[in-house]
Amino acid sequence: MQRRKNGGILTHFGIAFLLFSVVLLVVNGIEIYINQKKFHEQQYEETAKNLSVFLESLILADPDDFLTYQNYIIEHRDEIDIPVDFDNYIEAKSNFYKAFAKTYPNKSYGVNMQFDEMTEELKKLYIIYRHEYFLQTFENARTAFNVPYTYYIVPDKDDYVYYVIDIERTPGDDGKNMLLCDYYQDGEDVMPVFYETWNEGKTINKFDTFNNEYGRTNSYYTVLTIGGVKRGVICVDADVTQMYKDIVTNTGYRLLKTGAFVIIVMGILLLFINQKYITKLTALQSNIKKYAEEKDPSVVSKIEKGISGHDEISDLSMQTAEMILELENYMHSLLSATTELTNVKALANKDALTGVSNKIAYDSRAHALQKSISEGNAVFAIVMIDMNYLKQTNDNYGHDVGNVALKTLARTITECFEGCEVFRIGGDEFTVIADKEQLYGLDEYIARFKEKIKDMTIDAVKTRIPLSAAVGLAVFNSENDETVGDVFIRADKKMYENKKAMKSMRNV
């Protein structure tokens, strides 16, 4: 009777523990699912936003060029043939520049020949090259960021939109060439968040959900603004179907691990309740807690040192150590990816030739200065520097020599205007912005620059040619200047007066 009683108590204890374990697994499973859902939704949304920012930065590297491309391809979409199966835009780029060189042998596109001045045939070749470039960029971004669909659309009247950049590469009537700028009616009932985003003119924390050939997807939108005007919308789709598969898989995996752990603990409590196992569990718990609080990966070595034998707790300790190491590796990878994204953003603000900041960076700085003007605490000055004879240098000695001249000038400006921000805002135009700290030394900086450049020359073809530049300075005056543009115009005017004076001295 006593033995049956002991057995009944152990059985009842086991049943009670089993019921408790089931409840624990259910609650834990719900919590894991909620956390996994929140984590994956944030991760997918962040990926979509990062991809949108990346594509937007590439487009805004040359906004005027993109706007020219967009307007022309929409207007002439039925006149342009682009093969559905092209695999590299380089060939289209080569075709354009070969045809351009043949048609305008003494011209350079973007320097002394603009898009509107070209023949219609060259315009089409250029637009083919740019479309293939943007399309391939969107495709590569889709692959790199592991999303199902990226595209760029331009809204029109009556809820119609142009699919300007569409990685689906929909064939036209001939089956060989792409259907360009597909004109499609998608109303607010189909894409409510799209139209809300477009009407507000900025990205909002909402998305449209679709069921299509990609499965169930969430569409995130970024409004592309050029020159203060809305031009179109960059769209990125996130795979919701795959997201929920990942959530279910991870939740199931975590539940299985938790369940295995519970079974092990139950077996230990029922069969091997002794100090040896309790000590191991206590040590493991202490190390996990230390890692959770201090994020110190050295606890792995402590966990590994505490492993003895081949029991379940030893396996759990090993798995925990491996999990911590995997987590550390993941965090390092995430940090590396974040650093890489930061570098990409930095490159978008740098002039590729000279290494100084570019027009995008200048516009951003000007926006910040305008804000300080509005707040009444603006103190700054703008120096305009324009290189002389760049066109003659390019024509007489080649663009390589002209590029050397530009880089030399940029380096000289940076050295002479120490501590100031230097921007290349045009082909031969540079701008220096001086804050309060540098303001009172500007006259000395300008004098140093003029003195240094006075006798400066660069290597050309069997000769050396002088380096020359005109300079204009304007200091912000709160009584007369309302915008950064007012200061810029005065500095530009002073620069041209200096250029005119230099020309007069040469003619004497």
C-alpha positions as a printed Julia matrix, in Angstrom:
508×3 Matrix{Float64}:
  0.0    0.0     0.0
  2.8    2.36    0.86
  4.51   1.78   -2.46
  1.26   2.37   -4.36
  0.81   5.57   -2.39
  4.31   6.76   -3.26
  3.75   5.85   -6.88
  0.43   7.74   -6.9
  2.01  10.83   -5.42
  4.82  10.73   -7.99
  2.29  10.18  -10.78
  0.1   13.03   -9.6
  3.14  15.24   -9.26
  4.21  14.29  -12.76
  0.72  14.99  -14.16
  0.57  18.33  -12.36
  4.02  19.24  -13.65
  3.04  18.14  -17.15
 -0.1   20.31  -17.09
  1.93  23.22  -15.81
  4.47  22.64  -18.57
  1.73  22.64  -21.24
  0.32  25.92  -19.94
  3.81  27.38  -19.82
  4.49  26.32  -23.42
  1.22  27.83  -24.64
  1.86  31.15  -22.9
  5.47  31.15  -23.99
  4.44  30.28  -27.55
  2.02  33.23  -27.67
  4.68  35.56  -26.32
  7.28  34.25  -28.76
  4.86  34.65  -31.66
  4.02  38.25  -30.68
  7.69  39.16  -30.26
  8.66  37.43  -33.49
  5.86  39.18  -35.36
  6.89  42.56  -34.0
 10.58  41.9   -34.75
 10.02  40.7   -38.32
  7.56  43.49  -39.14
 10.09  46.06  -37.93
 12.88  44.31  -39.8
 10.93  44.15  -43.08
  9.8   47.75  -42.73
 13.35  48.91  -41.98
 14.66  46.98  -44.98
 12.05  48.62  -47.23
 12.87  52.08  -45.85
 16.62  51.57  -46.23
 16.15  50.38  -49.8
 13.93  53.39  -50.59
 16.54  55.75  -49.13
 19.27  54.01  -51.13
 17.34  54.3   -54.43
 16.35  57.89  -53.67
 19.99  58.85  -53.0
 21.08  57.35  -56.33
 18.38  59.29  -58.2
 19.11  62.55  -56.39
 22.81  62.26  -57.21
 21.81  63.93  -60.51
 18.18  65.06  -60.12
 18.07  67.13  -63.3
 19.2   64.17  -65.38
 16.56  61.92  -63.82
 13.84  64.52  -64.39
 14.88  64.82  -68.04
 14.73  61.04  -68.37
 11.33  60.79  -66.68
  9.65  63.51  -68.74
 11.0   62.25  -72.04
 10.26  58.55  -71.57
  6.67  59.27  -70.51
  6.08  61.5   -73.52
  7.82  59.22  -76.04
  7.2   55.8   -74.5
  5.6   54.46  -77.7
  8.6   55.51  -79.82
 11.35  53.76  -77.85
 12.3   50.08  -78.15
 14.19  48.38  -75.32
 14.7   44.59  -75.44
 12.98  42.65  -72.68
 16.0   40.38  -72.22
 18.83  42.95  -72.04
 21.27  41.99  -69.29
 23.59  45.0   -68.98
 23.14  48.71  -69.6
 26.81  49.15  -70.6
 26.07  48.32  -74.24
 23.33  50.96  -74.42
 25.66  53.48  -72.8
 28.39  52.67  -75.32
 25.93  53.0   -78.23
 24.9   56.47  -77.1
 28.41  57.83  -76.63
 29.62  56.38  -79.93
 26.7   57.95  -81.77
 27.18  61.22  -79.89
 30.88  61.38  -80.74
 30.09  60.71  -84.39
 27.34  63.36  -84.53
 29.09  65.99  -82.4
 32.84  65.23  -82.63
 33.92  68.37  -80.77
 31.26  68.32  -78.09
 30.95  66.74  -74.66
 27.57  65.75  -73.32
 26.65  67.63  -70.21
 29.5   70.13  -70.7
 28.91  72.01  -73.93
 26.02  69.99  -75.28
 22.78  69.5   -73.34
 19.98  67.04  -73.81
 17.55  69.46  -75.45
 20.17  70.42  -78.04
 20.67  66.87  -79.37
 18.94  65.2   -82.28
 15.87  63.1   -81.55
 17.79  59.94  -82.43
 20.49  60.73  -79.86
 17.86  61.64  -77.29
 16.27  58.21  -77.7
 19.65  56.47  -77.42
 20.39  58.39  -74.24
 16.98  57.6   -72.73
 17.44  53.89  -73.59
 20.76  53.94  -71.77
 19.34  55.73  -68.73
 16.26  53.49  -68.56
 18.35  50.33  -68.68
 20.63  51.81  -66.01
 17.79  52.7   -63.62
 15.96  49.43  -64.3
 19.08  47.38  -63.61
 19.78  49.46  -60.49
 16.3   48.7   -59.15
 16.73  45.0   -60.02
 20.11  44.78  -58.3
 18.74  46.59  -55.24
 15.82  44.15  -55.13
 18.28  41.25  -55.05
 20.69  42.86  -52.57
 17.92  43.74  -50.09
 16.04  40.46  -50.7
 12.65  41.97  -51.53
 10.26  40.68  -54.22
  9.49  43.88  -56.11
 10.79  47.44  -56.55
  9.35  50.0   -58.92
  8.86  53.72  -59.56
  5.52  55.21  -60.6
  4.32  58.69  -61.52
  0.7   59.61  -60.69
 -1.43  61.24  -63.39
 -4.98  62.53  -63.45
 -8.11  60.43  -62.81
 -6.24  57.88  -60.64
 -4.01  56.8   -63.55
 -0.33  56.17  -62.96
  2.73  55.61  -65.14
  4.89  52.61  -64.19
  8.12  54.35  -65.29
 10.58  51.84  -63.77
  9.07  48.36  -63.53
 11.33  45.36  -62.89
  8.64  43.01  -64.21
  9.84  43.87  -67.74
  6.39  43.41  -69.23
  6.7   42.57  -72.97
  4.98  44.81  -75.5
  2.84  43.7   -78.43
  5.84  42.36  -80.38
  6.92  40.17  -77.45
 10.54  41.33  -77.8
 10.59  44.88  -76.49
  9.38  46.12  -73.12
  6.09  47.87  -72.56
  7.37  51.23  -71.33
  5.59  53.47  -68.82
  2.54  51.25  -68.58
 -0.44  53.57  -68.06
 -2.7   51.93  -65.51
 -5.64  52.98  -63.38
 -5.2   52.18  -59.68
 -7.67  54.18  -57.58
 -7.67  55.04  -53.9
 -9.84  52.01  -53.22
 -6.97  49.81  -54.45
 -4.0   51.81  -53.11
 -5.3   54.08  -50.32
 -1.94  54.49  -48.58
 -0.22  55.29  -51.89
 -2.52  58.23  -52.54
 -2.35  59.35  -48.92
  1.46  59.35  -49.16
  1.38  61.2   -52.48
 -1.07  63.83  -51.2
  0.99  64.45  -48.05
  4.2   64.54  -50.08
  6.22  62.53  -47.58
  6.71  58.97  -46.31
  4.17  57.83  -43.71
  4.28  54.81  -41.42
  1.62  52.88  -43.31
  1.57  50.43  -46.19
 -0.78  48.9   -48.76
 -1.27  45.13  -48.72
 -1.73  43.15  -51.94
 -2.25  39.53  -52.93
 -0.49  39.0   -56.25
  1.92  36.72  -58.1
  4.53  37.47  -55.42
  2.19  36.24  -52.7
  0.96  38.58  -50.02
  3.04  41.76  -49.98
  3.17  45.06  -48.13
  4.0   48.07  -50.3
  6.03  50.92  -48.77
  6.22  54.3   -50.49
  8.72  57.17  -50.65
  7.79  60.38  -52.47
 10.57  61.61  -54.78
 10.84  65.41  -54.63
 13.04  67.36  -57.05
 13.24  71.11  -56.97
 10.56  71.26  -54.29
  8.06  69.51  -56.57
  6.69  65.96  -56.21
  7.88  63.94  -59.21
  6.94  60.35  -58.44
  6.91  57.57  -55.85
  9.58  54.92  -55.13
  7.78  51.7   -54.19
  9.22  48.71  -52.34
  7.27  45.52  -51.67
  7.99  43.31  -48.65
  7.08  39.62  -48.79
  4.46  39.2   -46.05
  3.92  35.53  -46.91
  7.58  34.75  -46.34
  7.58  36.92  -43.23
  4.8   34.88  -41.63
  6.5   31.66  -42.67
  9.64  32.86  -40.88
  7.6   33.86  -37.84
  5.86  30.47  -37.65
  9.13  28.61  -38.26
 11.05  30.57  -35.64
  8.21  30.33  -33.15
  7.95  26.57  -33.67
 11.71  26.18  -33.38
 11.84  28.21  -30.19
  8.87  26.28  -28.78
 10.57  22.99  -29.6
 13.69  24.15  -27.81
 11.63  25.35  -24.87
  9.67  22.11  -24.83
 12.84  20.06  -24.88
 14.19  22.12  -22.04
 10.99  21.64  -20.01
 11.05  17.86  -20.55
 14.68  17.74  -19.46
 13.95  19.81  -16.38
 10.92  17.63  -15.57
 13.01  14.47  -15.86
 15.69  16.0   -13.67
 13.18  17.03  -11.01
 11.45  13.63  -11.02
 14.44  11.3   -11.34
 17.72  13.07  -10.53
 17.0   15.73   -7.89
 20.42  16.24   -6.44
 22.9   18.95   -5.81
 25.01  18.15   -8.85
 22.34  19.13  -11.39
 21.02  22.04   -9.35
 24.54  23.43   -9.22
 24.87  23.19  -13.0
 21.53  24.87  -13.59
 22.4   27.62  -11.14
 25.74  28.25  -12.82
 24.17  28.32  -16.28
 21.42  30.65  -15.1
 24.01  32.97  -13.55
 26.06  33.14  -16.76
 23.01  33.75  -18.93
 21.86  36.51  -16.59
 25.32  38.06  -16.66
 25.33  38.03  -20.45
 21.82  39.51  -20.56
 22.83  42.33  -18.2
 26.42  42.99  -19.36
 26.42  41.6   -22.91
 29.87  40.18  -22.15
 30.71  37.25  -24.52
 33.41  36.06  -22.12
 30.64  34.21  -20.26
 30.9   31.61  -23.06
 34.22  30.42  -21.68
 32.7   30.21  -18.18
 29.78  28.2   -19.51
 32.14  25.86  -21.39
 34.33  25.38  -18.32
 31.26  24.36  -16.32
 30.39  21.61  -18.83
 31.18  18.14  -17.55
 29.91  14.8   -18.73
 27.37  14.26  -21.49
 24.07  14.94  -19.76
 21.23  17.1   -20.95
 22.28  20.15  -18.95
 25.75  19.99  -20.5
 24.12  19.93  -23.97
 21.95  22.89  -23.0
 25.02  24.76  -21.8
 26.83  24.05  -25.09
 23.81  25.17  -27.11
 23.59  28.33  -25.01
 27.27  29.07  -25.6
 26.83  28.53  -29.33
 23.72  30.7   -29.32
 25.59  33.53  -27.56
 28.42  33.28  -30.1
 25.94  33.25  -32.97
 24.21  36.28  -31.45
 27.54  38.1   -31.16
 28.32  37.29  -34.81
 24.89  38.52  -35.83
 25.37  41.79  -33.94
 28.77  42.3   -35.59
 27.21  41.62  -39.0
 24.41  44.05  -38.26
 26.91  46.7   -37.19
 28.92  46.1   -40.38
 25.78  46.46  -42.5
 24.87  49.68  -40.7
 28.4   51.03  -41.26
 28.2   50.12  -44.95
 24.86  51.92  -45.29
 26.36  54.96  -43.57
 29.26  54.89  -46.05
 26.84  54.72  -48.96
 25.02  57.78  -47.64
 28.36  59.57  -47.19
 29.37  58.77  -50.78
 26.1   60.24  -52.01
 27.21  63.62  -50.55
 30.74  63.54  -52.01
 31.88  64.8   -55.4
 33.39  61.76  -57.11
 36.13  63.72  -58.92
 37.47  66.15  -56.32
 36.49  64.48  -53.06
 34.88  67.61  -51.64
 31.17  67.79  -50.82
 28.73  67.93  -53.75
 25.58  69.87  -54.69
 23.36  67.53  -52.64
 25.45  68.22  -49.53
 25.35  71.98  -50.27
 21.56  71.96  -50.56
 21.32  70.14  -47.23
 23.69  72.65  -45.58
 21.77  75.57  -47.11
 18.54  74.15  -45.72
 20.07  74.06  -42.22
 21.33  77.64  -42.6
 17.88  78.76  -43.74
 16.45  77.27  -40.57
 18.95  79.22  -38.46
 17.96  82.39  -40.36
 14.32  81.73  -39.47
 15.31  81.23  -35.83
 17.28  84.48  -35.82
 20.68  83.04  -34.89
 22.38  82.77  -38.29
 26.07  83.78  -38.56
 27.79  82.67  -41.75
 29.42  83.74  -44.99
 29.56  82.3   -48.51
 32.63  82.39  -50.76
 32.12  81.71  -54.47
 35.15  80.42  -56.39
 34.95  79.9   -60.15
 37.79  78.31  -62.08
 38.89  80.21  -65.17
 39.54  78.65  -68.58
 38.23  75.15  -67.77
 36.55  74.84  -71.17
 39.72  75.99  -72.99
 41.78  73.56  -70.93
 39.45  70.67  -71.8
 39.35  71.64  -75.49
 43.1   72.22  -75.86
 44.58  69.6   -73.55
 41.8   67.1   -72.88
 39.47  66.36  -70.0
 42.17  64.48  -68.07
 44.14  67.71  -67.72
 40.93  69.58  -66.89
 40.17  67.03  -64.18
 43.66  67.47  -62.72
 43.06  71.22  -62.66
 39.74  70.79  -60.84
 41.23  68.42  -58.27
 44.21  70.74  -57.72
 41.9   73.71  -57.26
 39.69  71.76  -54.83
 42.7   70.69  -52.8
 44.04  74.26  -52.71
 40.65  75.64  -51.58
 40.44  73.04  -48.82
 43.97  73.83  -47.62
 43.53  77.62  -47.68
 40.04  77.69  -46.15
 40.96  75.46  -43.24
 37.98  74.47  -41.11
 35.42  75.65  -43.65
 33.01  73.48  -45.63
 33.92  73.2   -49.33
 31.38  72.19  -51.99
 31.6   71.64  -55.73
 28.21  72.85  -56.99
 28.88  72.88  -60.75
 31.43  71.99  -63.38
 33.93  74.7   -62.45
 32.13  76.3   -59.5
 33.05  75.83  -55.87
 31.38  77.25  -52.77
 32.87  77.71  -49.3
 30.61  78.15  -46.27
 32.21  79.71  -43.21
 30.58  79.56  -39.78
 31.05  81.95  -36.89
 34.4   80.39  -35.92
 35.97  81.03  -39.35
 34.14  84.25  -40.21
 36.71  86.72  -38.92
 39.58  84.99  -40.68
 37.99  84.92  -44.15
 39.93  87.89  -45.53
 43.16  86.16  -44.52
 41.94  82.88  -46.06
 41.06  84.58  -49.36
 44.39  86.42  -49.45
 46.2   83.14  -48.75
 44.25  81.45  -51.54
 44.98  84.19  -54.09
 48.65  84.22  -53.15
 48.96  80.44  -53.4
 47.15  80.15  -56.73
 48.91  83.15  -58.29
 51.93  81.22  -59.53
 50.38  77.75  -59.52
 50.59  75.66  -62.7
 49.71  72.13  -63.71
 51.24  69.69  -66.17
 49.71  69.69  -69.65
 50.85  68.24  -72.94
 54.56  69.17  -73.13
 53.93  72.36  -71.18
 52.55  73.75  -67.95
 49.46  75.88  -67.8
 48.51  78.37  -65.07
 45.71  77.72  -62.61
 43.35  80.65  -62.22
 40.11  81.31  -60.33
 37.86  84.24  -59.45
 36.64  84.76  -55.87
 33.6   86.47  -54.39
 32.66  86.87  -50.69
 29.33  87.73  -49.07
 28.6   87.78  -45.33
 25.05  87.21  -44.11
 23.35  90.47  -43.11
 20.16  89.98  -41.09
 18.85  93.41  -42.14
 19.09  92.78  -45.9
 19.25  89.01  -46.4
 16.1   86.94  -45.98
 17.38  83.67  -47.46
 20.6   81.79  -48.04
 19.99  82.42  -51.73
 20.32  86.17  -51.14
 23.82  85.68  -49.7
 24.7   83.26  -52.5
 23.64  85.77  -55.19
 25.76  88.53  -53.63
 28.78  86.25  -53.4
 28.25  85.14  -57.0
 28.02  88.76  -58.12
 31.27  89.62  -56.28
 32.92  86.64  -57.94
 31.93  87.81  -61.41
 33.15  91.31  -60.61
 36.49  89.76  -59.64
 36.49  87.7   -62.84
 35.78  90.84  -64.89
 38.57  92.72  -63.11
 41.01  89.85  -63.76
 40.05  89.92  -67.43
 40.6   93.69  -67.59
 44.06  93.32  -66.07
 44.95  90.68  -68.64
 43.87  93.0   -71.48
 46.01  95.93  -70.23
